[in-house]
Amino acid sequence: MKEPKEIQLMRFDWAMKTVLRNKANFDVLEGFLTALLREDVFVEEILESESNQQEKDNKFNRVDLLVKDKMGRRFIIEIQNQRQADFLERLLFGTSKVIVENLGLGEKYSDILKVVSVSILYFNLGVGEDYVYHGKTEFLGVHNHLPLIIKRKEKDILTQSIVFKDKNIFPEYYLINVERFEDLIEGALDEWIYFLKHNAIKPEFHAKNIDKARQKLTLLNMTEKERKRYEKYIDAMLVERDVMETALKEGIAKGKAEGISEGIAKGELQKALEIAQRLKQQGLSIDLISVTTGLNFEQIESL
């Protein structure tokens, strides 16, 4: 009997909650991060993340993991299943919090940790054609637009010799818009994003350690008790998604009922702004708010 082309795997957010915390399965995280950063990443330990404890009323929308690699960097790997109005602000707060909490009182600023934030999004954030975005801090010349290269004298870990290395301490952000991925495989990262989108890995995929994910994250490995927990999690997540979609439809219907979905009549700008603000607080995307109210991107962003 031939092996099926694709074996059903568990969702990555469930894997982050369960099996990926086991040291024996760090190779799965290493493979994903290696493909994303395009450099070999070796996970040293999983640190406790507090976000899910703090947001008990939102435990299915967001799942995250705090990872330490052998270079001492911290990776915040986060899955966001639904829209959140203050998403970018929370990203900034999350990286800043990790930096502050890992710099003890009286320690030198030179000991500040490098933090990399990786967001796996199951909704379209912003307006753009790509499905992976990378953000970082750069100092560019005002006149020549060339980057300022800052180097620091350090000891090489292996040789103990003094070397000069680029000092790159500012947080970096990766945004992966899973829904925008069109299943066109052009490299190792695309193989991982295919898995994130379909919960499946094709036999011909050859990205680093993706075979480990196919082996370790299969639903067939679950005990009956684990499978029931997983199915309960999926059901609860679908219920939460349905609640969000219902709120979206109600918001759009309300906007149309007030007669502003086709544009803003003279003298109705304030009413449109008030409705947009309510929709934004519900976590709706700017695109949908714009369609509902007739406001442009800049007007909604300013709320």
N, C-alpha and C positions, 0 to 999 in steps of 0.2 A: 504494500500500500504506500503510495507516494505521500511524502510529507507536504502539508498545505503550504502554499506560498507565504501566507501570513498567519502567525499564531496570535490570538488575542492576548494582549498584555494589559496589566493594570494601569490605571491613570497615573501620571507622574506625580500628581499632588498626593495621591494615596501612598505611593511609593515613598515620597518624602516624609510622610507621617509615620511610616512603618519600616520597611526593609532597608532603606538607604541610610538609616541611622546606625546600622550594623557595620562594624569595621570591615567585615568580609565583603561588603558590597560597595565600599568606597570607590572601587574601580569604575562603577557606573557613572558616578559623579565626575570622576577624573576624565572619563571619555568625553562627556558632555562639555565640561569646562575647557578641555584641550581643543575641541573643535571650535568653540566660541572665541577663545582668546588667540587661537592659532599658535600656541606654545604649550609645551608639556606642563601639565598641572598635576601635582601629587597631593592628595588630601591627607592631612595629619589627624584631624579630629573634627567631630561635629560638636558645636557649642550649643548650649540651650538657648532657644529663641523664646521670647516672652510674648510675642505679638498675639498669638492665638489665645493665650491666657487672658490678655487684656481685652480682647474683643470677642467675648463669648457669644454675643448676639450676632456675630458675623463670621462664624467659624468655618463655613463652607465656601464663602466667597474668596477667602484669602488663606493661603498656606505658605509658610516660609521656613527656611533653614539657614542657620548661620554656620559657615564652614571655615575652618582654618587650614591653610595649605602649608607645605614645608618651608616656604619662604616667609611665613609669618603673616601673609595677607589674609584678610577676612573677606569672604564672599557671602553676600546676602542673596540667596536664591529664593525668589518669590513667584508664586503663581497667583494671578488675579483672574477670577472667573467672571466677574461683573464689573461694570463701570463704577467709579468712585469719584465724586466731584473734586476732592482734594488730593488726588492720587500723586501728582508731582510734588506737592508740598510734603506729603508723607514720605516719599522717597528721600527727599533731602533730609528730613528729620531723622529717618532711620540710619542713614550713613553717618550723620553727625553724632547720633547717640552712641553708635559703636565706637567711633573715634574717641569720644570723651570718656566713655566707660572703661576704655583700655589704656588710658593715660593716668597713672596714679598721681596722687598729690605729691608735688616736689620733683616729679620726673622731668627730664629734659624734653623740650618740644621736638628734638631730633628723634625721639622714640615713638613719635606718632605713627600709627599703623596705616597701611594702605588698605582701603576698602573698595571693593568692587560690587556694585549692585546689579543683579541680573533679574529682570522682570519678564516672566512668561505670561503674556496677556491673551485671554480668550475673548477679546473685544477690540475694536479698532480705536486706537488712541490717536487723536489729531488727524491731520490731513497729510497724506504722503503716499507714494507708490511702493516704497520698499517694505519689507517685512522684518528687517533687523536694523536697529539704529544704535549708534554708539556715541555717547557724549562724554566729554572730558574737559578739564580746564587747560587752556593754552595761553601763553603770553605772546602776543604777536606785535611786531613793530608797527607803530602807527603809520609810518611812512613807507616802509618796504614790505610790510605784511609777513615778514619772516619770523619763525618762532625763536624765542629766547631759550638757549640751551643752558641749563643749570646743572653742574656736576658736583659731586661730593666725594671726598676722599674716604674710602672704606676699606676694611680688610676682607679679602676674598676668603670665603668659608673653607674652601678646599686647600688652597696653597698658603693661606695666612699672609699673603703678600698684599701690599698697599696698591689699590686700584682706584681709578676715578670712574664713577658710575653716574648715569643720569639720575637726578633726584626727582622722582615722580611720586609725590605724596598725595595729590588731590584725588578725591573719589572719582571713580568712573562708573558710567551707567550703560547697561545694555537693555534695550527694549525689544522684545521679540513678539511681533504681532502674528500669532499663530494663524488666525483666520484669513490673513492676507496671503499666506503661502499657497501657491498654486500647484504644488506637488511636482515641481520641476527640480530634479536632483542634479545639482551642479558641483557638489562638494560634500565634505564630511558634515558640515553644519546642517546642510539641507536634509541629510539622512536623519539627524536627531530631531529636526523640526517636523519631519514626516511622522516620526514616532509620537511627538507631542500632540500632533493633530489627530492621528488615527489610532493611537494606542496599538500600533503594530510596527514590525520591522521586517523588511523584505530580506530574503536569504542572500541576495547579491550585495547588500550593504556591507561596507568594509571599513567604516570609520573606526578609530581607536576605541576598543572596548564596547562597541555597540553589540557585538555578539554576546558579551556578558549581560547586557540589559535584556536581550532576547531570551537568554537562558534563565535569569534570576527573577524577572518581572512577569513571567507567564502566570496566568490565572490557574493553570493546572498544578502549580506548586502549592496552592493554598489548601489548608485544611478546611473541613466543612465549617468550623467555627469562624475561621478567618474570612471565608467567602461570604458568610452571612453578615459579618461586620462590614465588609466591603460593599455588598449590595445595599445595606441600610444607609451607608454613607452616600452612595450614588443617588438613592431615592431622595434623601434629605436635600442633597444639592440641587436636584431637579425641581423640588418643591420651592426652594429658595429662588431659583432662576425664574420659575413661573411667577412668583410674587413680584420680582423686579420687572418682568415683562408686562405684567398686569398694570403696575404703577406707570410704566411707560405709555401704554395704550390709553390709560385714563388721563394722563397728562396731555397727550396729543388731542384726545377728544375734547378736553376742557378748552384747550387753545382754539380749536376749530369752533366750538360753541360760542366763544367770545368774539368770533369773527375776525381773527387776525392771522390765520394760517396762510392766507394768500398774500400777505404783505401788511405793511403798517400804514393805516390811514392817518391823515394829518390829525394831530391832537391825541393820538392813542399810543404814543411812544412810551409814556410812563407805565401804562397798563401792560404793555408788552414786556417791559423790563421787569416788572413785578412777577409776571408769570414765568419768565425765563429764570429768575432767581429761585423760584420755588422748584422748577424742574431741575435746576443745577444742584440744589440741595438734595434732591432725590437720587442723584448720581447719574443722570442722563448725559449722553455725550453732547458735545457742542454742535456736532452736525445735526442731531435730531432736534435739539433746542432751536437751532436756526430754522429748520424746516417748519417747526411748529409755530414759532413766533414771528418769523420774518426778519429777525434781527441778524446782523452780520457777526462774523467771528470776533472782531474787536470789541463790539458792544457786549457780547456775552462774556468774553474773557475779563472785562473790566468789572464785572459784578463781584 
